[in-house]
Amino acid sequence: MIIVLVGVLLSCSNKIEDIEKYDDSEEFPTQIAKEIEVMYSTKGAVVFQLKAPLLKQYMTEKEYNEMPEGVEVKIFDSLMNVTTKLTANYAIDSTYADKMEAMYDVVVINEKGEMLNTEHLVWDKTTGQITSDVFVKITTADQVLMGEGLISNQDFSEYRILKPRGTINIDND
C-alpha cells in the first residue's frame, strides 16, 4: 500500500510546459448584462442613449464593452430631440479610447432622413467624428451616393465620401 501511494505521489508533476498546454488565454467578460439601456450625459445634458440586447464588459488593460447581438444608439441635441440614429449587428465600445466600432449591417440615419449603409464604422466620441474605410452608400431624398470611406460629424449632418464613385448630381445654382 505504501509503495502504491509513493508511486502516485511521484508520478504527479506540475511542469510549466504541462500547465501551459491547458492555459486558455481567451478573455472572459467581467460582467454580462441583458437588455441594457444607458443614457450618456456631459455637463448634465444627455448626449446619447445606447441600447443593446447583450453587453459583455471586459476589464482588461484596455477596458471595453462588446455588444455581440447588436446595438442601437440615438444622439440627442440640447432639447433632447433625436438628431441621429445608429444601428449595427455588432459593436465594441472601447472605454479607454472613447471610441465605438460598429460592424455588420451598420445603418445611420440623420434628422433629414439621409441614410448611410456600411459594414464598418468608427465613432470617436471625443472628437465627435464618424469614419469608415470601406464601401459606403448614402441615400438622400433625391440621389444615392456611393464610394470607399467616409468622414462625418457625429450627427451625420455633414459628410464627405473619400473615394466617390457612380453618378453624382451637382446643382449649378
Kinemage of the C-alpha trace (Angstrom):
@kinemage 1
@onewidth
@group {chain A} dominant
@subgroup {mainchain}
@vectorlist {calphas} color= white
{ca met a 1} P 0.000 0.000 0.000
{ca ile a 2} L 2.806 2.431 0.865
{ca ile a 3} L 4.604 1.646 -2.405
{ca val a 4} L 1.462 2.444 -4.430
{ca leu a 5} L 0.965 5.751 -2.563
{ca val a 6} L 4.610 6.763 -3.102
{ca gly a 7} L 4.292 5.855 -6.808
{ca val a 8} L 1.160 8.018 -7.175
{ca leu a 9} L 2.786 10.990 -5.424
{ca leu a 10} L 5.965 10.750 -7.509
{ca ser a 11} L 4.011 10.496 -10.758
{ca cys a 12} L 2.291 13.858 -10.139
{ca ser a 13} L 4.204 16.765 -11.602
{ca asn a 14} L 3.480 20.380 -12.333
{ca lys a 15} L 5.888 21.077 -15.143
{ca ile a 16} L 5.339 24.523 -16.618
{ca glu a 17} L 5.090 23.017 -20.097
{ca asp a 18} L 2.243 20.768 -18.974
{ca ile a 19} L 0.383 23.659 -17.350
{ca glu a 20} L 0.802 25.906 -20.417
{ca lys a 21} L -0.850 23.232 -22.568
{ca tyr a 22} L -4.049 23.797 -20.620
{ca asp a 23} L -3.751 27.559 -20.367
{ca asp a 24} L -6.535 29.089 -22.401
{ca ser a 25} L -5.657 32.748 -22.832
{ca glu a 26} L -9.183 33.566 -24.015
{ca glu a 27} L -10.551 36.554 -22.177
{ca phe a 28} L -13.763 36.147 -20.248
{ca pro a 29} L -16.141 39.016 -19.547
{ca thr a 30} L -16.111 40.567 -16.099
{ca gln a 31} L -19.828 41.319 -16.376
{ca ile a 32} L -22.652 40.314 -18.690
{ca ala a 33} L -25.873 42.318 -18.941
{ca lys a 34} L -29.001 41.704 -20.994
{ca glu a 35} L -31.466 44.241 -22.422
{ca ile a 36} L -29.407 47.259 -21.406
{ca glu a 37} L -30.256 50.903 -21.883
{ca val a 38} L -27.664 53.507 -20.945
{ca met a 39} L -28.014 57.296 -21.117
{ca tyr a 40} L -24.689 59.146 -21.507
{ca ser a 41} L -24.526 62.753 -20.371
{ca thr a 42} L -21.988 65.558 -20.403
{ca lys a 43} L -22.280 68.510 -18.045
{ca gly a 44} L -25.811 67.474 -17.085
{ca ala a 45} L -27.114 67.181 -20.652
{ca val a 46} L -27.962 63.806 -22.186
{ca val a 47} L -25.802 63.347 -25.276
{ca phe a 48} L -26.774 59.864 -26.423
{ca gln a 49} L -28.640 56.703 -25.493
{ca leu a 50} L -27.270 53.210 -26.098
{ca lys a 51} L -29.443 50.077 -26.177
{ca ala a 52} L -28.218 46.521 -26.645
{ca pro a 53} L -29.789 43.097 -26.129
{ca leu a 54} L -26.485 41.799 -24.699
{ca leu a 55} L -23.439 43.619 -23.338
{ca lys a 56} L -20.226 41.926 -22.232
{ca gln a 57} L -17.829 44.063 -20.210
{ca tyr a 58} L -14.114 43.251 -20.228
{ca met a 59} L -11.954 44.830 -17.533
{ca thr a 60} L -8.599 44.205 -19.221
{ca glu a 61} L -5.693 46.626 -19.568
{ca lys a 62} L -7.667 48.241 -22.394
{ca glu a 63} L -11.191 48.109 -20.991
{ca tyr a 64} L -14.016 47.588 -23.489
{ca asn a 65} L -17.652 46.580 -23.856
{ca glu a 66} L -18.764 44.141 -26.536
{ca met a 67} L -22.285 44.068 -27.942
{ca pro a 68} L -22.325 40.822 -29.958
{ca glu a 69} L -26.083 40.833 -30.623
{ca gly a 70} L -26.329 44.367 -31.940
{ca val a 71} L -26.635 47.944 -30.780
{ca glu a 72} L -28.849 50.988 -31.217
{ca val a 73} L -27.521 54.480 -30.476
{ca lys a 74} L -29.607 57.656 -30.510
{ca ile a 75} L -27.792 61.005 -30.432
{ca phe a 76} L -29.680 63.972 -28.968
{ca asp a 77} L -29.489 67.729 -29.395
{ca ser a 78} L -29.742 70.126 -26.432
{ca leu a 79} L -33.575 69.869 -26.475
{ca met a 80} L -33.486 66.030 -26.318
{ca asn a 81} L -34.561 65.678 -29.953
{ca val a 82} L -33.034 62.682 -31.724
{ca thr a 83} L -30.654 64.006 -34.378
{ca thr a 84} L -29.090 60.708 -35.387
{ca lys a 85} L -29.831 57.014 -35.017
{ca leu a 86} L -27.199 54.308 -35.498
{ca thr a 87} L -27.869 50.568 -35.590
{ca ala a 88} L -25.445 47.685 -36.163
{ca asn a 89} L -25.404 43.926 -35.707
{ca tyr a 90} L -22.185 44.051 -33.651
{ca ala a 91} L -20.250 46.729 -31.767
{ca ile a 92} L -17.276 47.234 -29.482
{ca asp a 93} L -17.122 50.282 -27.241
{ca ser a 94} L -13.505 50.961 -26.220
{ca thr a 95} L -13.837 52.880 -22.994
{ca tyr a 96} L -10.085 53.546 -22.787
{ca ala a 97} L -10.044 55.160 -26.259
{ca asp a 98} L -13.549 56.671 -26.076
{ca lys a 99} L -14.411 55.117 -29.456
{ca met a 100} L -17.139 52.786 -30.613
{ca glu a 101} L -16.645 50.468 -33.552
{ca ala a 102} L -19.841 49.265 -35.256
{ca met a 103} L -19.851 46.389 -37.741
{ca tyr a 104} L -22.128 44.302 -39.920
{ca asp a 105} L -25.140 45.997 -41.453
{ca val a 106} L -24.409 49.424 -39.990
{ca val a 107} L -27.147 51.989 -40.645
{ca val a 108} L -27.006 55.675 -39.677
{ca ile a 109} L -29.997 57.976 -40.232
{ca asn a 110} L -29.824 61.730 -39.650
{ca glu a 111} L -32.700 64.124 -38.896
{ca lys a 112} L -33.084 64.945 -42.626
{ca gly a 113} L -33.773 61.247 -43.272
{ca glu a 114} L -30.494 60.678 -45.104
{ca met a 115} L -29.300 57.121 -44.614
{ca leu a 116} L -25.766 55.709 -44.511
{ca asn a 117} L -25.217 51.985 -45.080
{ca thr a 118} L -21.823 50.347 -44.498
{ca glu a 119} L -20.232 47.284 -42.929
{ca his a 120} L -17.750 49.086 -40.671
{ca leu a 121} L -17.802 52.420 -38.905
{ca val a 122} L -15.794 54.062 -36.106
{ca trp a 123} L -17.328 56.743 -33.900
{ca asp a 124} L -14.793 58.843 -31.979
{ca lys a 125} L -16.802 60.223 -29.076
{ca thr a 126} L -14.034 62.654 -28.099
{ca thr a 127} L -13.834 64.417 -31.480
{ca gly a 128} L -17.448 63.727 -32.462
{ca gln a 129} L -16.311 62.253 -35.764
{ca ile a 130} L -17.601 59.206 -37.651
{ca thr a 131} L -15.238 57.460 -40.073
{ca ser a 132} L -15.328 54.428 -42.325
{ca asp a 133} L -12.668 52.952 -44.581
{ca val a 134} L -14.881 50.505 -46.503
{ca phe a 135} L -17.728 50.753 -49.015
{ca val a 136} L -20.410 53.298 -48.050
{ca lys a 137} L -23.788 54.103 -49.565
{ca ile a 138} L -25.690 57.270 -48.680
{ca thr a 139} L -29.315 57.566 -49.693
{ca thr a 140} L -30.740 61.101 -49.762
{ca ala a 141} L -34.153 62.385 -50.878
{ca asp a 142} L -33.021 62.701 -54.494
{ca gln a 143} L -29.922 60.573 -55.023
{ca val a 144} L -27.795 57.611 -53.965
{ca leu a 145} L -24.107 58.296 -53.301
{ca met a 146} L -21.512 55.526 -53.103
{ca gly a 147} L -17.800 55.201 -52.519
{ca glu a 148} L -14.972 53.918 -50.379
{ca gly a 149} L -14.505 55.558 -46.992
{ca leu a 150} L -16.285 58.387 -45.206
{ca ile a 151} L -15.675 61.202 -42.743
{ca ser a 152} L -18.655 62.777 -40.977
{ca asn a 153} L -19.636 64.674 -37.878
{ca gln a 154} L -21.431 62.544 -35.266
{ca asp a 155} L -24.926 63.752 -36.137
{ca phe a 156} L -24.267 62.845 -39.802
{ca ser a 157} L -25.386 66.286 -41.000
{ca glu a 158} L -22.092 66.979 -42.792
{ca tyr a 159} L -20.229 64.160 -44.518
{ca arg a 160} L -17.631 63.526 -47.181
{ca ile a 161} L -17.130 60.324 -49.161
{ca leu a 162} L -13.383 59.831 -49.572
{ca lys a 163} L -13.393 57.939 -52.883
{ca pro a 164} L -16.781 58.586 -54.506
{ca arg a 165} L -17.959 56.515 -57.449
{ca gly a 166} L -21.002 56.393 -59.657
{ca thr a 167} L -23.196 59.228 -60.886
{ca ile a 168} L -23.361 62.317 -58.672
{ca asn a 169} L -25.854 65.137 -59.295
{ca ile a 170} L -24.346 68.619 -58.995
{ca asp a 171} L -26.514 71.749 -58.572
{ca asn a 172} L -25.452 74.686 -60.757
{ca asp a 173} L -27.290 77.299 -58.661
